[in-house]
Amino acid sequence: MRDAGPFLQRLDRIGRFVENATLVTLLVAMMVLAVGQIVLRQFFNTGFIWADELVKLIVLWLAMVGSIAAARDNRHIRIDVLSHLLSDAAIRYIRVIVDLFAAIVCAVLAWHAWRYLQLEIEFQDTVLVDTPAWIAHIVVPSAFALVAYRFVVGAAAGLFGVQLPGRRSDRQ
């Protein structure tokens, strides 16, 4: 598997493109829908009854897809007190432990979100008038699973001293 590097870089570029395109599409859709709803209410005394709920769902999707992108680039929220006091090697091993812990937490959250989704399917919950709620909420377990995957990949890279392309280092 000598040629795995270019293949993995291509997969990474494709993943980045899909994530970034999804974020841009969701943001534009949210802005157009919100502004359109304001214009309809102010000037035509009307609006779509489902628009406010859809904007809330788009915010959920933006947050979840954004969390995947943040984990991808190592730009997630973290308390960073020790990086200025410890050596690079010590920071690297602490980072591996923290990434593995974060992966476990995200995996547990993905599992429980999946269980909640099963309840939504069983009780036939709906959103946006009559759309099954699980379709709108599938992003939650999916995003937590992908964030867990990103943390595992980051931990493996830190353990073996590999710098992932586009990933911010701990000292930045």
The 8 nearest C-alpha neighbors of each residue, nearest first, counted from 0:
[[1, 3, 2, 4, 6, 5, 7, 8],
 [2, 0, 3, 4, 5, 6, 7, 8],
 [1, 3, 0, 4, 5, 6, 7, 8],
 [2, 4, 6, 0, 1, 5, 7, 8],
 [5, 3, 7, 6, 2, 8, 1, 9],
 [6, 4, 8, 7, 3, 9, 2, 10],
 [5, 7, 9, 3, 4, 8, 10, 2],
 [8, 6, 10, 4, 9, 5, 3, 11],
 [7, 9, 11, 5, 10, 6, 4, 12],
 [10, 8, 12, 6, 11, 7, 5, 13],
 [11, 9, 7, 13, 8, 12, 14, 6],
 [10, 12, 8, 14, 9, 13, 7, 15],
 [13, 11, 15, 9, 14, 10, 16, 8],
 [14, 12, 16, 10, 11, 15, 17, 9],
 [15, 13, 11, 17, 16, 12, 18, 10],
 [16, 14, 12, 18, 13, 17, 19, 11],
 [15, 17, 13, 19, 14, 18, 20, 12],
 [16, 18, 20, 14, 15, 19, 21, 13],
 [17, 19, 15, 21, 16, 20, 14, 22],
 [18, 20, 22, 16, 21, 17, 15, 23],
 [21, 19, 23, 17, 22, 18, 16, 24],
 [20, 22, 24, 18, 19, 23, 17, 25],
 [23, 21, 19, 25, 20, 24, 26, 61],
 [22, 24, 26, 20, 25, 21, 27, 19],
 [25, 23, 21, 27, 26, 22, 20, 28],
 [26, 24, 28, 22, 23, 27, 29, 21],
 [25, 27, 29, 23, 28, 24, 22, 30],
 [26, 28, 30, 24, 29, 25, 31, 23],
 [29, 27, 25, 31, 26, 30, 32, 24],
 [28, 30, 26, 32, 27, 31, 54, 33],
 [29, 31, 27, 33, 32, 28, 34, 26],
 [32, 30, 28, 34, 29, 33, 35, 27],
 [31, 33, 35, 29, 30, 34, 28, 36],
 [34, 32, 36, 30, 35, 31, 29, 37],
 [35, 33, 37, 31, 36, 32, 30, 38],
 [36, 34, 32, 38, 33, 37, 31, 39],
 [35, 37, 39, 33, 34, 38, 46, 32],
 [38, 36, 34, 40, 35, 39, 41, 33],
 [39, 37, 35, 41, 40, 36, 42, 34],
 [38, 40, 43, 36, 46, 45, 37, 42],
 [41, 39, 44, 45, 37, 38, 46, 43],
 [42, 40, 38, 39, 44, 37, 43, 45],
 [41, 43, 39, 38, 40, 44, 45, 37],
 [42, 44, 39, 45, 40, 41, 38, 46],
 [45, 43, 40, 41, 42, 39, 46, 38],
 [46, 44, 40, 43, 39, 47, 41, 42],
 [47, 45, 39, 40, 36, 48, 44, 50],
 [46, 48, 50, 49, 36, 45, 51, 39],
 [47, 49, 50, 46, 51, 52, 127, 128],
 [48, 50, 127, 47, 52, 51, 53, 128],
 [51, 49, 53, 47, 52, 48, 54, 32],
 [52, 50, 54, 53, 49, 55, 48, 33],
 [51, 53, 55, 54, 50, 49, 56, 127],
 [54, 52, 56, 50, 55, 51, 57, 49],
 [53, 55, 57, 51, 56, 52, 29, 50],
 [56, 54, 58, 52, 53, 57, 59, 51],
 [57, 55, 59, 53, 58, 54, 60, 52],
 [56, 58, 60, 54, 59, 55, 61, 53],
 [59, 57, 61, 55, 56, 60, 62, 54],
 [60, 58, 56, 62, 57, 61, 63, 55],
 [59, 61, 57, 63, 58, 62, 64, 56],
 [62, 60, 58, 64, 59, 63, 65, 57],
 [63, 61, 65, 59, 60, 64, 66, 58],
 [62, 64, 66, 60, 65, 61, 142, 59],
 [65, 63, 67, 61, 66, 62, 60, 68],
 [66, 64, 62, 68, 63, 67, 61, 69],
 [67, 65, 69, 63, 64, 68, 62, 70],
 [66, 68, 64, 146, 70, 65, 69, 71],
 [67, 69, 71, 65, 66, 70, 72, 64],
 [70, 68, 74, 66, 75, 71, 72, 67],
 [71, 69, 73, 67, 68, 72, 75, 74],
 [70, 72, 68, 69, 73, 149, 67, 166],
 [71, 73, 166, 69, 74, 70, 167, 165],
 [74, 72, 70, 167, 71, 75, 166, 69],
 [75, 73, 69, 72, 70, 76, 167, 71],
 [74, 76, 69, 70, 73, 77, 66, 72],
 [77, 75, 74, 78, 69, 73, 70, 79],
 [76, 78, 79, 75, 74, 80, 73, 97],
 [79, 77, 80, 76, 81, 82, 75, 97],
 [78, 80, 81, 77, 82, 83, 169, 76],
 [79, 81, 82, 78, 83, 84, 77, 85],
 [80, 82, 84, 83, 79, 85, 90, 78],
 [83, 81, 84, 85, 80, 90, 79, 170],
 [84, 82, 81, 85, 80, 170, 86, 79],
 [83, 85, 81, 82, 86, 80, 90, 87],
 [86, 84, 82, 83, 81, 89, 90, 87],
 [85, 87, 89, 88, 90, 84, 82, 83],
 [86, 88, 90, 89, 91, 85, 82, 170],
 [89, 87, 91, 90, 86, 92, 85, 93],
 [90, 88, 86, 92, 91, 87, 85, 93],
 [91, 89, 93, 87, 88, 92, 94, 86],
 [90, 92, 94, 88, 89, 93, 157, 87],
 [93, 91, 95, 94, 89, 90, 96, 88],
 [92, 94, 90, 96, 95, 91, 97, 89],
 [93, 95, 97, 91, 92, 96, 90, 98],
 [96, 94, 154, 92, 98, 93, 97, 157],
 [95, 97, 93, 99, 94, 98, 100, 92],
 [96, 98, 94, 100, 99, 95, 101, 93],
 [99, 97, 101, 95, 150, 100, 154, 96],
 [98, 100, 102, 96, 101, 97, 95, 151],
 [99, 101, 97, 103, 102, 98, 96, 104],
 [102, 100, 98, 104, 103, 99, 105, 97],
 [103, 101, 147, 99, 105, 150, 100, 104],
 [102, 104, 106, 100, 101, 105, 107, 99],
 [103, 105, 101, 107, 106, 102, 108, 100],
 [106, 104, 108, 102, 147, 143, 107, 103],
 [107, 105, 109, 103, 108, 104, 147, 144],
 [108, 106, 110, 104, 109, 105, 103, 111],
 [107, 109, 105, 111, 106, 110, 112, 104],
 [110, 108, 140, 143, 106, 112, 107, 144],
 [111, 109, 113, 107, 108, 112, 106, 114],
 [110, 112, 114, 108, 113, 109, 115, 107],
 [111, 113, 115, 109, 140, 114, 110, 108],
 [112, 114, 116, 110, 111, 115, 140, 109],
 [115, 113, 111, 117, 116, 112, 110, 118],
 [116, 114, 112, 118, 117, 113, 111, 119],
 [117, 115, 113, 119, 118, 114, 133, 112],
 [116, 118, 114, 120, 115, 119, 121, 113],
 [119, 117, 121, 115, 116, 120, 122, 114],
 [120, 118, 116, 122, 124, 117, 121, 123],
 [119, 121, 123, 117, 118, 122, 133, 116],
 [120, 122, 118, 119, 123, 117, 124, 116],
 [121, 123, 119, 120, 124, 118, 117, 125],
 [124, 122, 120, 121, 119, 125, 131, 132],
 [123, 125, 119, 132, 122, 131, 120, 126],
 [126, 124, 131, 132, 130, 129, 123, 128],
 [125, 127, 132, 130, 128, 129, 131, 124],
 [126, 128, 49, 130, 129, 52, 53, 125],
 [127, 129, 126, 130, 49, 125, 48, 131],
 [130, 128, 125, 127, 126, 131, 132, 124],
 [131, 129, 125, 126, 127, 132, 128, 134],
 [130, 132, 125, 133, 134, 124, 126, 129],
 [133, 131, 125, 126, 135, 134, 124, 130],
 [132, 134, 136, 135, 131, 137, 116, 119],
 [135, 133, 132, 137, 136, 131, 130, 138],
 [134, 136, 132, 133, 137, 56, 138, 131],
 [135, 137, 133, 138, 134, 139, 132, 116],
 [138, 136, 139, 134, 133, 135, 140, 141],
 [137, 139, 141, 136, 142, 140, 60, 63],
 [140, 138, 142, 141, 137, 136, 143, 112],
 [141, 139, 109, 112, 143, 113, 142, 138],
 [142, 140, 138, 144, 139, 143, 145, 137],
 [143, 141, 145, 139, 144, 140, 63, 138],
 [142, 144, 109, 146, 140, 105, 145, 141],
 [143, 145, 147, 141, 142, 109, 146, 106],
 [146, 144, 148, 142, 147, 143, 149, 141],
 [145, 147, 149, 143, 67, 148, 144, 142],
 [148, 146, 102, 144, 150, 105, 145, 149],
 [147, 149, 145, 151, 146, 150, 152, 144],
 [150, 148, 146, 152, 147, 151, 71, 153],
 [149, 151, 153, 147, 98, 102, 152, 148],
 [152, 150, 154, 148, 153, 149, 102, 99],
 [151, 153, 155, 149, 150, 154, 156, 148],
 [154, 152, 150, 156, 151, 155, 149, 157],
 [153, 155, 95, 151, 157, 156, 98, 152],
 [156, 154, 158, 152, 157, 153, 151, 159],
 [157, 155, 161, 153, 159, 154, 158, 160],
 [158, 156, 160, 154, 155, 159, 95, 91],
 [157, 159, 155, 156, 160, 154, 95, 92],
 [158, 160, 156, 157, 161, 155, 154, 162],
 [161, 159, 157, 158, 156, 162, 91, 155],
 [160, 162, 156, 159, 157, 163, 158, 155],
 [163, 161, 164, 160, 156, 166, 157, 168],
 [162, 164, 166, 161, 165, 156, 153, 167],
 [165, 163, 166, 162, 8, 11, 167, 72],
 [164, 166, 72, 163, 167, 71, 162, 73],
 [167, 165, 72, 164, 163, 73, 168, 71],
 [166, 168, 73, 72, 165, 169, 171, 74],
 [167, 169, 170, 171, 166, 73, 162, 72],
 [170, 168, 171, 167, 82, 90, 91, 94],
 [169, 171, 168, 82, 83, 167, 87, 90],
 [170, 169, 168, 167, 82, 74, 73, 166]]
